[in-house]
Amino acid sequence: MRDWKAKRFWKEAAVVEAEGGYTVELDGRGIKTPAKRALVVPTRAMAQKIAAEWQAQDGVINPDTMPATKTANAAIDKVALQHAEVADMLAAYGDCDLLCYRADSPAELVARQAEQWDPMLEWAREALGVSLQTRVGIMHEPQSPADVARLSARTHALSNFQLAAFHDLVSLSGSLILGFAAALDAKEAESIWEISRLDEIWQAEQWGNDDEADALAAVKKTSFLHAKLMFDLSVPE
C-alpha cells in the first residue's frame, strides 16, 4: 500500500464560481484539500493557476509539480485555523530583521550592506512607517516597541491566502521588511531575493561557489518567486 500513488482520472480541470470565490472541478467534481475541505480560492486568476496544474498532470499525480495547489491547501487547512499564530511568528522577524544586523569588517562588505540594505530600510520608513535601527554584530537588540507593533498589525491584517504566501516571502528571505517589499512591489522580486542573499553572495565571491549550496539556493529562489506570484494572485480583482 505504501507504493500506491494517485492517478489521473479526469479529462478536464475547469474553474467555476463558488461561494466565497472560485474553485476547480475535475469533470464536474470539486477539488478537496488534504483535510477534506472545499478548495475555494479568492480570485479567478488563482483558480486558473491551480486548474492548469491539475490539467498538466500526466498519469500519476505529482504534488511536486503543483505549488499553487499546495499554497492554497496551506491557506485553507493551516493558516485559516491559526492565523494569529502564523502572523505572530512572522511579525517577530521585525524585531530581529536581517537588514538590521551589519558586519564590522571587511570594509567592502560593510559598504555593500549599506548600499543594498539601507535603501530598503528607508523604503520601510516611507511605506510602512517604521524606523528600524541597525546594529553591528549578531547579538539581538530589540527594536522600538511601537515599530514592532506597527509591523505586527500589518502582518495580522493579511488575509489567509496572503499570509500563506507571505510566510514564504519572509522565512525564505529572513526579513520581514524584504517580505513586505516583495509583496508591495518595492522592487522586482528577483532583486529582493538577491538583496536577501548578500552575505551568501559575498562569501561565495571570497571562497568560491559550492555546488550543493548553489542548488539549494536555486530551489529557494524558485519558492520565493512562487510565493510572490501567489501573493499577487490572492489579491481580489
C-alpha positions as MATLAB code, in Angstrom:
seq = 'MRDWKAKRFWKEAAVVEAEGGYTVELDGRGIKTPAKRALVVPTRAMAQKIAAEWQAQDGVINPDTMPATKTANAAIDKVALQHAEVADMLAAYGDCDLLCYRADSPAELVARQAEQWDPMLEWAREALGVSLQTRVGIMHEPQSPADVARLSARTHALSNFQLAAFHDLVSLSGSLILGFAAALDAKEAESIWEISRLDEIWQAEQWGNDDEADALAAVKKTSFLHAKLMFDLSVPE';
ca = [
       0.000    0.000    0.000;
       2.874    2.380    0.624;
       3.770    2.281   -3.067;
       0.253    3.282   -4.113;
       0.054    6.630   -5.906;
      -2.991    8.534   -7.061;
      -3.532    8.508  -10.802;
      -5.237   10.971  -13.084;
      -8.894   10.080  -13.515;
     -10.285   13.250  -15.094;
     -10.367   14.719  -18.569;
     -10.847   18.396  -17.776;
      -9.950   20.698  -14.891;
     -12.300   23.683  -15.016;
     -12.634   26.880  -12.999;
     -16.093   27.589  -11.603;
     -17.521   30.209   -9.281;
     -18.207   29.065   -5.744;
     -19.469   30.587   -2.528;
     -16.672   32.824   -1.298;
     -14.651   32.778   -4.507;
     -13.676   30.215   -7.105;
     -12.906   26.531   -7.177;
     -11.618   23.924   -9.600;
     -13.701   20.988  -10.718;
     -12.357   17.789  -12.247;
     -15.013   16.627  -14.681;
     -17.592   18.391  -12.519;
     -16.257   17.173   -9.156;
     -14.900   19.816   -6.803;
     -11.347   19.522   -5.511;
     -10.833   18.982   -1.796;
      -7.846   19.879    0.360;
      -5.893   17.148    2.198;
      -8.115   17.883    5.230;
     -11.202   17.314    3.048;
     -12.226   20.958    2.963;
     -13.538   22.554   -0.218;
     -10.716   24.171   -2.159;
     -12.127   27.666   -2.662;
      -9.714   30.477   -3.538;
     -10.277   34.248   -3.584;
      -9.594   35.020   -7.249;
     -10.288   33.529  -10.649;
      -6.621   34.007  -11.570;
      -5.506   31.807   -8.684;
      -8.086   29.176   -9.572;
      -6.864   29.225  -13.178;
      -3.294   28.653  -11.985;
      -4.427   25.683   -9.902;
      -6.541   24.290  -12.723;
      -3.555   24.454  -15.074;
      -1.516   22.381  -12.604;
      -4.180   19.686  -12.453;
      -4.661   19.722  -16.204;
      -0.917   19.241  -16.704;
      -0.799   16.023  -14.652;
       0.020   13.010  -16.782;
      -0.607    9.548  -15.412;
       0.462    9.527  -11.758;
      -0.290   12.741   -9.847;
       2.917   14.501   -8.802;
       2.324   17.027   -5.970;
       5.808   18.463   -6.502;
       4.592   19.968   -9.777;
       1.589   21.632   -8.114;
       2.955   24.507   -5.984;
      -0.115   26.713   -6.363;
      -2.336   23.892   -5.134;
      -0.001   23.365   -2.170;
      -0.144   27.037   -1.213;
      -3.938   27.075   -1.431;
      -4.113   23.928    0.702;
      -1.868   25.551    3.302;
      -4.040   28.666    3.400;
      -7.207   26.632    3.928;
      -6.010   23.765    6.117;
      -3.392   25.542    8.212;
      -3.378   29.329    8.113;
      -7.157   29.685    8.339;
      -7.100   27.663   11.570;
      -4.192   29.502   13.197;
      -3.995   32.873   11.505;
      -2.962   34.747   14.644;
      -0.196   32.294   15.495;
       1.273   32.417   11.972;
       1.058   36.213   11.917;
       2.774   36.448   15.310;
       5.587   34.172   14.144;
       6.230   36.255   11.033;
       5.847   39.598   12.779;
       8.577   38.531   15.216;
      11.088   38.855   12.362;
      10.592   42.608   12.604;
      12.358   42.722   15.963;
      15.443   40.937   14.594;
      15.328   41.734   10.900;
      18.178   40.565    8.675;
      18.669   44.096    7.320;
      19.472   45.492   10.764;
      22.467   43.295   11.648;
      25.640   44.521    9.996;
      29.231   43.374    9.710;
      32.041   45.438   11.225;
      34.531   44.294    8.566;
      35.834   43.997    5.930;
      35.145   47.464    4.629;
      33.901   46.181    1.275;
      31.198   44.045    2.923;
      30.199   46.880    5.249;
      29.826   49.172    2.250;
      27.830   46.628    0.267;
      25.400   46.058    3.139;
      24.892   49.805    3.458;
      24.449   50.196   -0.295;
      21.828   47.468   -0.638;
      20.150   47.314    2.762;
      19.916   50.985    3.769;
      17.555   51.828    0.866;
      15.224   49.032    1.941;
      15.102   50.390    5.492;
      14.422   53.842    4.042;
      11.613   52.333    1.982;
      10.216   50.812    5.181;
      10.249   54.241    6.830;
       8.257   55.742    3.984;
       5.950   52.844    3.076;
       5.458   51.079    6.404;
       6.002   53.926    8.852;
       8.737   52.184   10.838;
      12.310   53.269   11.596;
      14.280   50.131   12.337;
      17.747   50.713   13.747;
      20.875   48.917   12.576;
      23.367   47.140   14.850;
      26.890   45.835   14.373;
      27.251   42.141   15.101;
      24.713   39.394   15.646;
      23.653   39.983   19.265;
      19.959   40.767   19.475;
      18.951   44.294   20.394;
      15.213   44.965   20.436;
      13.623   47.488   18.120;
      11.158   50.157   19.185;
       8.002   48.505   20.571;
       5.932   50.983   18.550;
       7.610   49.942   15.300;
       7.268   46.266   16.127;
       3.569   46.828   16.862;
       3.033   48.585   13.520;
       4.664   45.738   11.632;
       2.658   43.205   13.604;
      -0.619   44.988   12.821;
       0.188   44.972    9.093;
       1.013   41.282    9.223;
      -2.162   40.377   11.099;
      -4.207   42.343    8.558;
      -3.260   39.981    5.728;
      -5.867   37.512    4.541;
      -5.365   33.772    4.950;
      -4.187   33.374    1.369;
      -1.934   36.423    1.529;
      -0.440   35.197    4.796;
       0.249   31.738    3.377;
       2.306   33.287    0.576;
       3.809   35.943    2.856;
       5.094   33.182    5.134;
       7.474   32.037    2.409;
       8.466   35.568    1.391;
       9.590   36.240    4.959;
      11.001   32.872    6.001;
      12.990   32.370    2.798;
      14.469   35.872    2.801;
      14.942   36.015    6.569;
      13.474   39.508    6.614;
      10.034   40.893    7.406;
      10.949   44.123    5.619;
      12.007   42.310    2.461;
       8.847   40.229    2.669;
       6.745   43.382    2.658;
       8.964   44.913   -0.033;
       8.280   41.938   -2.304;
       4.565   41.868   -1.509;
       4.162   45.607   -2.117;
       6.347   45.777   -5.248;
       9.097   47.975   -3.818;
      11.439   46.228   -6.270;
      11.324   43.291   -8.633;
      11.083   40.047   -6.672;
      14.345   38.734   -8.146;
      16.185   41.856   -6.983;
      14.776   41.482   -3.483;
      15.872   37.854   -3.427;
      19.414   38.861   -4.366;
      19.411   41.512   -1.639;
      18.426   38.885    0.914;
      21.407   36.749   -0.133;
      24.009   39.497    0.101;
      26.060   37.727    2.758;
      25.987   34.371    0.945;
      26.968   36.012   -2.328;
      29.839   37.767   -0.584;
      31.108   34.532    0.910;
      30.949   32.796   -2.473;
      32.978   35.613   -4.008;
      35.653   35.194   -1.349;
      35.844   31.401   -1.131;
      34.302   30.120   -4.328;
      30.968   28.571   -5.166;
      29.644   25.401   -3.588;
      27.552   23.311   -5.964;
      25.302   21.936   -3.230;
      24.718   25.378   -1.733;
      24.029   26.828   -5.179;
      21.479   24.104   -5.913;
      19.697   24.738   -2.614;
      19.705   28.481   -3.255;
      18.144   27.910   -6.678;
      15.322   25.879   -5.123;
      14.712   28.576   -2.521;
      14.692   31.287   -5.186;
      12.059   29.404   -7.155;
       9.957   29.076   -3.999;
      10.389   32.785   -3.229;
       9.256   33.834   -6.708;
       6.316   31.426   -6.485;
       5.328   32.962   -3.139;
       5.348   36.424   -4.719;
       3.137   35.172   -7.545;
       0.693   33.586   -5.107;
       0.575   36.758   -3.013;
      -0.327   38.720   -6.128;
      -2.941   36.159   -7.168;
      -4.522   36.319   -3.711;
      -5.488   39.969   -4.119;
      -9.108   40.211   -5.346;
      -9.544   41.667   -8.816;
];
